[in-house]
Amino acid sequence: MTRGWSKMGEIRSNIDAQGIATVTLSNPSRMNAMQLQMWRALQETMQALSNDTQVRVVVLRGDGDAAFVSGADISEFESVRATPDAVLIYDELVEAAEDAIGACRKPVIAAISGVCYGGGLGIALSCDLRYSSHDARFCLPAGKLGLGYGLEDVRRLHRILGSANAAELLLTANVYKGPQAVSLGLAHACVDDVFAHAQTVAERVASFAPLTLRSVKMALQHLDQVVGAPSPAEISAAVTACFESEDYAEGRQAFAQKRTPNFKGR
């Protein structure tokens, strides 16, 4: 599946035989800066992958290793973000894309190499797991540009980083490299080859029981108060479905027989 609306920027996705969907944020001439139509395409892509029964886990990455996403494409701001009404439309598209990542039914992993600024950091923080290369650089430079930072974005930073670290990130526009990002909570680990590491983690996650992963994600979404989060009753039903599933029987049998389970998601 490939989606793209621009010669300069596009969102590409590919699903391998293991059910790992790799989503590539591509605008290499501008360090993968997100254009208006890319935000819309990202939302649609994530919604499609969330509903695709073939998909077990999603990996988000930038095109190449120089940047994950360098932020929003400032070069188009005069045409798409110059008036209050245009700003509102643009920000709604950004929020919808980030919400689609957070609401995805499948685990979502960010593989972050190079620059991860502004909107790129918002994308990364919407993912469940984030892994960084040693040379990755994280920054929120909104204060340098005069941009407003919405409540939901600040809430996400506050939830993941805590009040003190979120305040420093937002108020100072400091640049944090890979190891510093881990200490702040921006990334779970800093590794030599972030794409290989993300693939290894994705393969491990994809081998687990899909219904179990789904119930866990539902609980996390509820606790994190993401848009459209499931209710306690829906989470309870999902947990019950795990114990009533063929996969639960397969897991028990595989454990007794000392073999790798073959989960089907049913």
N, C-alpha and C positions, 0 to 999 in steps of 0.2 A: 504494500500500500504506500503510495507516494502522494503527498499533497503539497502544492506550491502555487503561489499567485504572483510571483515577482521574479524578474530576471536577476535581481540582486539578492533577494532573501527568500528563503523557503524553509518549510518544515518537512523533513523527510522521515519516513518510518519504514522499518523492515522487521518482519517476524521470522525467527529461525525455527528449526525443527523441534527445539526444546520448549517453544512457547515464549521465548525471550524477545520482546519487542524493543528495538533500539530506535529512539527518536533523536534525530540530529537537527540541531538548531543551526541553520546555515545562512550566513551572510559574511563570508570570509573577507571580502574587500573592506568591511567595516568592523572587523573583529567580532563578527556574529551579533552585531547590534540588532535589536528587534525592531522591525518596521511594523506599521499599523496592521497590515494584512497578515503578518507573521503571528501576531497575538491571536487574531481570529483563527488562523490555521492551527495554532497550538491547542486552543480550546477544542476545536472540532476533532483533532487527532486524538487528544487524550480521552474525549468522550467515546470515540469509536473504539479505542483500545480497551477502555473500561468495560465495554459491552461485548467485546470479542471473546467468545468462549475458548478460542485457541490460545489466547494470551494468558500467561501465568505471572509474568513480572515485566516491568518496563524500566529501561535504562535511558536516561536523558544525558546527552552530551553535546558539546559544540563541534562544529566542523573544523577539524585539525586540532592541534595542541596549543595554539597561541592564545585561544580564548574559549571559555565556556559561553558566556554572553557578556559583552562589554557594557550592556545597558540598553536603553531605548536609543533608536537612531535619531540623534539630535538634528541631523541634517534635514529631516522632514518636518520638524516642529513648526516651521513657519507656515506650512500648508495644512498640517493636521492637528496642531495643538497651540494655535495662536490666540484663540478667543475662549472665553469662559465656557461656551457651549461645546466647542471642539475639545477642550480639555476634559469636560465631563464624559463625552463619548469615548475619548481615548482611554481615560482612566477606567471606565466601565469594561472596556475590552481587556485591559491588563488584568483587572480583578477577576473577570470571568475565566481567563486563561489559568491564572494561579489557583482559582477555586476548582477548576476542572482537574488540576493535578492533585490537589488535596482530597478531592472527592473520588478519585479513581478507586475502583474496587480491587485493583491489583497493587501489590507493593511497587513503589516507584523509587528508583535509585538514581542519584545524580553523580556523574563522573566528571569532576571539575578539574580542568587543566588551564593554566594561564589566567587570563583576566576574568574576574567574576564581579562586575560592578553593577550598582543600581538595580535595574530590573532583572539582571542576571541573578543577583543575590535573592531577589524575591522568588524567582523560579526555583532556585536551589532549595530555599527554605520551605517551599511547598512540598518538597519530596520527603519520603519517609526516611531514606538513608542518603548520606552525602559523604563522598570520598574525594580527597583532594590530592593533587600532585604536589611535590615539594615546592615547585615554582609558582603555584597558584597564588593569585593576589585578590583579596576581597576588600571591597570598599563601598560605602554609601555616600556619594558625593553630592547629595541633594542640596546641601547648604551652599555649595559652590555655584549651583545653577539657578537657585531661587525657586526650586520646585517644592510643592507641598507633598507631604507624605501622609497618606490616609490612615485612618484609625485601624483598619484591618491589618495593614502592613506593620504598623507599630505594635499591634497586639501580637502578631506572629513573632516578631523579634523579641518582645517581652516574654512570651511563653517559652521560647526555645533558649534564649540567652540569659534571661533574668534581667531585672531592672537595671542593675549597674552596667553590665556589658552592653545592653541595648542602648543605654544613654550615651556611652562612650562612642559606640559605632555611629549613632545618628548625629551627635553634636560635634564630633571632632573631624569626621571624614577621614580618619586614619586608614592607612592601607595595612592590611594584615596578610602575611604570607602563610603558606600551608601549615607549618607547625603552630603558629600563633592562632590560626583559625580553629585548630583542634582544641586548644586550650580554652578558647572562647565558647566553643560549642557550635561553631559554624559548620564544622565537618566532624565526622566520626573517627576518621583516621587519615593520616598523610602517608602516601605510599610512593614507591619509585615509578611504577607503571600503573597509573590510575585506571586506564581503560581495561587492562588485563585484570586488575583487581576487581573492578565493577562487574566484569564478565564472570569471574569466579564466584563472586557473591550471588550474582543473578542465577547462575547455574545451581548453586546450593539451594536458594530459595525456591527455584522452579521445581526442584525435586521433592518438595514437601507437599503435604495434602492441601489442595486448593481451598477446600471448605474451611479448614482450620485457619489458613491465612486470611480468608475473607472475614471470618468471625473476629479475628484479632484486629483487622483493619477497621471493622465497624465499631469496635469498642474504642479504639484510638480516636476515630473520627468523632465519636460522641463526646469523649472527654476533651478533645481539642475544639469542640464546637465549630467544626467546619460547616460550610454551607450544605444544607440537605443532609446533615448527620442523622444516622438511624436512631430510633428510639430504643430505650431499654428493652421493650418487648420484642422489637425486631432483632436485637442482639441476642436475647435469650433464645429466640427461635432458631437463630443461626447456630448457636452453640448446641442446641438439641439436635439439629440436623447433622452436625458432625458425628455425634454418637449413634445416629440412626443410619449412617452412610455405609456404603460398600467399602469406602476407603478406611474406615475405622476397623472393619473386619480384616482388611488387607494389612493394615499396620500391625495388628496383633499377630497375625499369622507370620508376617515377615520377621517380626521380633523373635518369635518362637523358633523359626527355622533359620535364624541368623543370616538373613539375606536382605538385600535392598528392596524396599517396598515399591510397588508400581501403582502409584495413585492415579485415579482417573477423574477425580473431581465430582464423584457422585456416590 
